[in-house]
């Protein structure tokens, strides 16, 4: 299983991928290239990252989904 997290802005419909999730800074770093996105190999790691994004408030403006690459 190789997946990345794709984001879509709720208002502009802009799309990209999550490169890093920076808990200390309270945000994620995005990229528009799937090849630069963080690759997850375990469902538990995807769940942890998604929960962290929600906790940081990133889901207020964005929809996140795990997509297979």
N, CA, C and O atoms as a MOPAC input file, in Angstrom:
PM7 MOZYME 1SCF
protein

 N      0.83100 1    -1.18000 1     0.00000 1
 C      0.00000 1     0.00000 1     0.00000 1
 C      0.88100 1     1.25200 1     0.00000 1
 O      1.65500 1     1.46900 1     0.93300 1
 N      0.76700 1     2.05300 1    -1.02000 1
 C      1.41900 1     3.35300 1    -1.06900 1
 C      0.35200 1     4.40000 1    -1.32400 1
 O     -0.28300 1     4.41500 1    -2.37800 1
 N      0.16100 1     5.27600 1    -0.34600 1
 C     -0.84800 1     6.31700 1    -0.47000 1
 C     -0.25700 1     7.66700 1    -0.10000 1
 O      0.72200 1     7.76000 1     0.64200 1
 N     -0.87500 1     8.70700 1    -0.63400 1
 C     -0.54800 1    10.08000 1    -0.27200 1
 C     -1.84700 1    10.74500 1     0.16400 1
 O     -2.93500 1    10.23500 1    -0.10400 1
 N     -1.72600 1    11.88800 1     0.83900 1
 C     -2.91100 1    12.63000 1     1.25000 1
 C     -3.10800 1    13.78900 1     0.28100 1
 O     -2.23700 1    14.64200 1     0.11100 1
 N     -4.27000 1    13.79200 1    -0.34000 1
 C     -4.64800 1    14.84900 1    -1.27800 1
 C     -5.55400 1    15.83700 1    -0.53700 1
 O     -6.40500 1    15.43400 1     0.25700 1
 N     -5.36700 1    17.11700 1    -0.79900 1
 C     -6.24500 1    18.11600 1    -0.19600 1
 C     -6.96200 1    18.89400 1    -1.28400 1
 O     -6.44200 1    19.09000 1    -2.38200 1
 N     -8.16900 1    19.33300 1    -0.95200 1
 C     -8.97000 1    20.18200 1    -1.82900 1
 C     -9.51000 1    21.31700 1    -0.98200 1
 O    -10.16100 1    21.07900 1     0.03500 1
 N     -9.24600 1    22.55200 1    -1.39500 1
 C     -9.77200 1    23.69900 1    -0.68400 1
 C    -11.27800 1    23.77500 1    -0.91000 1
 O    -11.74400 1    23.70100 1    -2.04700 1
 N    -12.04000 1    23.92200 1     0.18000 1
 C    -13.49900 1    23.93000 1     0.11400 1
 C    -14.06100 1    25.11900 1    -0.65900 1
 O    -15.16600 1    25.03800 1    -1.19500 1
 N    -13.32500 1    26.20400 1    -0.72100 1
 C    -13.84700 1    27.43300 1    -1.31100 1
 C    -13.35700 1    27.66900 1    -2.73500 1
 O    -14.11900 1    28.11100 1    -3.59600 1
 N    -12.09500 1    27.37700 1    -2.97700 1
 C    -11.52800 1    27.64900 1    -4.30100 1
 C    -11.42900 1    26.39800 1    -5.17500 1
 O    -11.19500 1    26.49400 1    -6.37900 1
 N    -11.60700 1    25.22600 1    -4.56600 1
 C    -11.42500 1    23.93400 1    -5.22900 1
 C     -9.99000 1    23.69100 1    -5.68700 1
 O     -9.73800 1    22.77800 1    -6.47300 1
 N     -9.05300 1    24.49500 1    -5.20300 1
 C     -7.63300 1    24.26200 1    -5.47300 1
 C     -7.26800 1    22.91600 1    -4.86300 1
 O     -7.77800 1    22.55600 1    -3.80200 1
 N     -6.38300 1    22.16600 1    -5.53000 1
 C     -6.00200 1    20.84700 1    -5.05400 1
 C     -4.49500 1    20.69100 1    -5.01200 1
 O     -3.76600 1    21.33700 1    -5.76400 1
 N     -4.04400 1    19.82800 1    -4.12700 1
 C     -2.63400 1    19.52200 1    -4.02300 1
 C     -2.44500 1    18.32200 1    -3.11300 1
 O     -3.38300 1    17.56900 1    -2.85000 1
 N     -1.23200 1    18.15800 1    -2.64100 1
 C     -0.87600 1    17.01000 1    -1.81700 1
 C     -0.11900 1    17.48100 1    -0.58700 1
 O      0.49600 1    18.54800 1    -0.59100 1
 N     -0.17100 1    16.67400 1     0.46400 1
 C      0.52600 1    16.98300 1     1.70900 1
 C      1.96200 1    16.48200 1     1.60800 1
 O      2.21000 1    15.30000 1     1.37000 1
 N      2.90800 1    17.41300 1     1.79300 1
 C      4.32200 1    17.04500 1     1.78400 1
 C      4.79200 1    16.74600 1     3.20500 1
 O      5.49900 1    15.76600 1     3.43800 1
 N      4.39500 1    17.59900 1     4.15800 1
 C      4.72400 1    17.38800 1     5.56800 1
 C      3.59300 1    17.92700 1     6.42700 1
 O      2.83800 1    18.80500 1     6.01000 1
 N      3.49000 1    17.38500 1     7.63400 1
 C      2.56400 1    17.90700 1     8.63800 1
 C      3.43300 1    18.38200 1     9.79100 1
 O      4.14600 1    17.59400 1    10.41100 1
 N      3.36700 1    19.67700 1    10.07200 1
 C      4.23500 1    20.26400 1    11.08800 1
 C      3.41400 1    20.61000 1    12.33000 1
 O      2.85500 1    21.70100 1    12.44100 1
 N      3.35700 1    19.66500 1    13.25000 1
 C      2.57500 1    19.84800 1    14.47600 1
 C      3.04100 1    21.05800 1    15.26000 1
 O      2.21900 1    21.82900 1    15.75600 1
 N      4.33900 1    21.23600 1    15.37800 1
 C      4.88700 1    22.35400 1    16.16000 1
 C      4.50000 1    23.70200 1    15.56400 1
 O      4.30000 1    24.67100 1    16.29700 1
 N      4.39400 1    23.76800 1    14.23100 1
 C      4.02700 1    25.01700 1    13.56100 1
 C      2.52500 1    25.13500 1    13.35900 1
 O      2.02900 1    26.21700 1    13.04500 1
 N      1.79400 1    24.04200 1    13.53500 1
 C      0.34400 1    24.05700 1    13.41800 1
 C     -0.18700 1    24.13500 1    12.00300 1
 O     -1.26800 1    24.67600 1    11.77400 1
 N      0.56400 1    23.59700 1    11.04700 1
 C      0.09600 1    23.60200 1     9.65600 1
 C      0.77200 1    22.48400 1     8.87100 1
 O      1.65700 1    21.79400 1     9.37700 1
 N      0.33800 1    22.32200 1     7.63400 1
 C      0.98000 1    21.35400 1     6.75400 1
 C      1.65300 1    22.09000 1     5.60800 1
 O      1.28500 1    23.21600 1     5.27200 1
 N      2.63500 1    21.44100 1     5.01900 1
 C      3.30400 1    21.96500 1     3.83300 1
 C      2.71600 1    21.25000 1     2.63400 1
 O      2.65700 1    20.02100 1     2.59400 1
 N      2.28200 1    22.02900 1     1.66200 1
 C      1.66200 1    21.41400 1     0.49400 1
 C      2.60200 1    21.39400 1    -0.70100 1
 O      3.61300 1    22.09500 1    -0.74700 1
 N      2.23100 1    20.57200 1    -1.65200 1
 C      2.91200 1    20.49900 1    -2.93300 1
 C      1.85500 1    20.22000 1    -3.99000 1
 O      0.80200 1    19.65300 1    -3.70000 1
 N      2.14400 1    20.61700 1    -5.19400 1
 C      1.21800 1    20.34600 1    -6.28900 1
 C      1.65900 1    19.13200 1    -7.10800 1
 O      0.97500 1    18.71600 1    -8.04300 1
 N      2.80800 1    18.57600 1    -6.74000 1
 C      3.36600 1    17.41500 1    -7.44500 1
 C      3.21000 1    16.16700 1    -6.57600 1
 O      3.73200 1    16.11900 1    -5.46200 1
 N      2.50700 1    15.17600 1    -7.07000 1
 C      2.31000 1    13.94400 1    -6.30900 1
 C      3.65900 1    13.28500 1    -5.99300 1
 O      3.79000 1    12.61000 1    -4.97200 1
 N      4.64300 1    13.47400 1    -6.84300 1
 C      5.96200 1    12.86500 1    -6.61700 1
 C      6.68400 1    13.46800 1    -5.41400 1
 O      7.61700 1    12.85800 1    -4.89200 1
 N      6.27000 1    14.65300 1    -4.96500 1
 C      6.87900 1    15.30800 1    -3.80100 1
 C      6.09600 1    15.06800 1    -2.51200 1
 O      6.54300 1    15.46500 1    -1.43600 1
 N      4.93900 1    14.42500 1    -2.61000 1
 C      4.08400 1    14.19300 1    -1.44600 1
 C      4.66800 1    13.10500 1    -0.55400 1
 O      5.39600 1    12.22300 1    -1.01100 1
 N      4.33100 1    13.19000 1     0.72700 1
 C      4.74600 1    12.16000 1     1.67500 1
 C      3.99300 1    10.87900 1     1.34900 1
 O      2.77000 1    10.88600 1     1.20700 1
 N      4.72600 1     9.78900 1     1.23100 1
 C      4.13500 1     8.49000 1     0.92500 1
 C      3.92400 1     7.72900 1     2.22900 1
 O      4.83500 1     7.59000 1     3.04400 1
 N      2.70700 1     7.24600 1     2.40100 1
 C      2.35500 1     6.45900 1     3.58000 1
 C      2.23400 1     5.00100 1     3.16500 1
 O      1.64500 1     4.68800 1     2.13100 1
 N      2.79700 1     4.11100 1     3.98000 1
 C      2.73400 1     2.68700 1     3.67900 1
 C      1.86900 1     1.92200 1     4.68200 1
 O      1.61800 1     0.72900 1     4.51700 1
 N      1.41500 1     2.63100 1     5.73000 1
 C      0.56700 1     1.97900 1     6.74700 1
 C     -0.68200 1     2.81800 1     6.98100 1
 O     -0.60700 1     4.04400 1     7.05700 1
 N     -1.82100 1     2.16300 1     7.09300 1
 C     -3.07900 1     2.85800 1     7.35000 1
 C     -3.01900 1     3.62200 1     8.66900 1
 O     -3.58000 1     4.71300 1     8.77200 1
 N     -2.35700 1     3.07400 1     9.66800 1
 C     -2.25800 1     3.73400 1    10.97100 1
 C     -1.57300 1     5.09700 1    10.85500 1
 O     -1.95100 1     6.03900 1    11.55200 1
 N     -0.58000 1     5.20800 1     9.99100 1
 C      0.12200 1     6.48300 1     9.80400 1
 C     -0.74900 1     7.50500 1     9.08200 1
 O     -0.68500 1     8.69900 1     9.37400 1
 N     -1.55900 1     7.03500 1     8.14400 1
 C     -2.49200 1     7.93300 1     7.45300 1
 C     -3.52300 1     8.45600 1     8.44200 1
 O     -3.81600 1     9.65100 1     8.46600 1
 N     -4.07000 1     7.56900 1     9.25100 1
 C     -5.06900 1     7.96000 1    10.25000 1
 C     -4.49800 1     8.97500 1    11.22000 1
 O     -5.16400 1     9.95400 1    11.55800 1
 N     -3.27900 1     8.75400 1    11.67000 1
 C     -2.62000 1     9.67800 1    12.59600 1
 C     -2.44200 1    11.05300 1    11.95400 1
 O     -2.71700 1    12.07200 1    12.58700 1
 N     -1.98800 1    11.08700 1    10.70900 1
 C     -1.78300 1    12.36200 1    10.01000 1
 C     -3.10800 1    13.08500 1     9.78800 1
 O     -3.18300 1    14.30000 1     9.96700 1
 N     -4.15100 1    12.35700 1     9.40100 1
 C     -5.46400 1    12.95800 1     9.17700 1
 C     -6.02400 1    13.52300 1    10.47700 1
 O     -6.59300 1    14.61500 1    10.48200 1
 N     -5.86800 1    12.79500 1    11.57300 1
 C     -6.33600 1    13.28700 1    12.87300 1
 C     -5.57800 1    14.53900 1    13.28500 1
 O     -6.16500 1    15.47100 1    13.83500 1
 N     -4.29000 1    14.56400 1    13.02400 1
 C     -3.47700 1    15.73300 1    13.34400 1
 C     -3.90900 1    16.94400 1    12.52200 1
 O     -3.99400 1    18.05400 1    13.04800 1
 N     -4.17900 1    16.73800 1    11.24900 1
 C     -4.65600 1    17.83000 1    10.39500 1
 C     -5.97500 1    18.39200 1    10.92500 1
 O     -6.19200 1    19.60300 1    10.91200 1
 N     -6.84200 1    17.51000 1    11.38500 1
 C     -8.12200 1    17.95800 1    11.94400 1
 C     -7.90800 1    18.72400 1    13.24600 1
 O     -8.51800 1    19.77200 1    13.45800 1
 N     -7.05600 1    18.21300 1    14.10400 1
 C     -6.76100 1    18.86000 1    15.37900 1
 C     -6.18000 1    20.26200 1    15.18300 1
 O     -6.45700 1    21.17200 1    15.96400 1
 N     -5.37600 1    20.42400 1    14.13500 1
 C     -4.74700 1    21.72100 1    13.86400 1
 C     -5.70600 1    22.70400 1    13.19300 1
 O     -5.35200 1    23.86400 1    12.98100 1
 N     -6.92300 1    22.24800 1    12.85400 1
 C     -7.90000 1    23.12600 1    12.24000 1
 C     -7.82200 1    23.21700 1    10.73300 1
 O     -8.50100 1    24.04500 1    10.12600 1
 N     -7.00200 1    22.37900 1    10.11800 1
 C     -6.83500 1    22.43500 1     8.66500 1
 C     -8.07700 1    21.96400 1     7.91100 1
 O     -8.24400 1    22.28100 1     6.73400 1
 N     -8.95000 1    21.20700 1     8.58300 1
 C    -10.15600 1    20.71000 1     7.91300 1
 C    -11.25400 1    21.77400 1     7.82100 1
 O    -12.28500 1    21.53600 1     7.19300 1
 N    -11.04900 1    22.93000 1     8.43000 1
 C    -12.03600 1    24.01200 1     8.31400 1
 C    -12.11500 1    24.52300 1     6.88000 1
 O    -13.19100 1    24.88000 1     6.40200 1
 N    -10.98600 1    24.55700 1     6.20300 1
 C    -10.93200 1    25.09200 1     4.83500 1
 C    -10.62600 1    24.04600 1     3.77400 1
 O    -10.73700 1    24.32000 1     2.57900 1
 N    -10.24100 1    22.84400 1     4.20500 1
 C     -9.78500 1    21.82200 1     3.26300 1
 C    -10.43800 1    20.47600 1     3.52800 1
 O    -10.80600 1    20.15500 1     4.65800 1
 N    -10.57200 1    19.70500 1     2.47300 1
 C    -11.00100 1    18.31200 1     2.56600 1
 C     -9.77500 1    17.46700 1     2.25300 1
 O     -9.09500 1    17.69600 1     1.25200 1
 N     -9.49400 1    16.48900 1     3.10900 1
 C     -8.33200 1    15.61500 1     2.93000 1
 C     -8.80200 1    14.20700 1     2.61700 1
 O     -9.79100 1    13.73600 1     3.17800 1
 N     -8.08800 1    13.53400 1     1.71300 1
 C     -8.39800 1    12.15700 1     1.40000 1
 C     -7.10700 1    11.42200 1     1.06200 1
 O     -6.18900 1    11.98800 1     0.46700 1
 N     -7.05400 1    10.15700 1     1.45200 1
 C     -5.90300 1     9.32300 1     1.12200 1
 C     -6.15400 1     8.71600 1    -0.26000 1
 O     -7.21100 1     8.13600 1    -0.51000 1
 N     -5.18500 1     8.85400 1    -1.14000 1
 C     -5.31000 1     8.30500 1    -2.48400 1
 C     -4.12700 1     7.40000 1    -2.77700 1
 O     -2.99300 1     7.68500 1    -2.39000 1
 N     -4.40600 1     6.32400 1    -3.45400 1
 C     -3.35100 1     5.36500 1    -3.81700 1
 C     -2.53900 1     5.89900 1    -4.98800 1
 O     -3.07500 1     6.50400 1    -5.91700 1
 N     -1.23500 1     5.66000 1    -4.92000 1
 C     -0.36600 1     6.08400 1    -6.02400 1
 C      0.25400 1     4.86700 1    -6.68400 1
 O      1.02000 1     5.00500 1    -7.63800 1

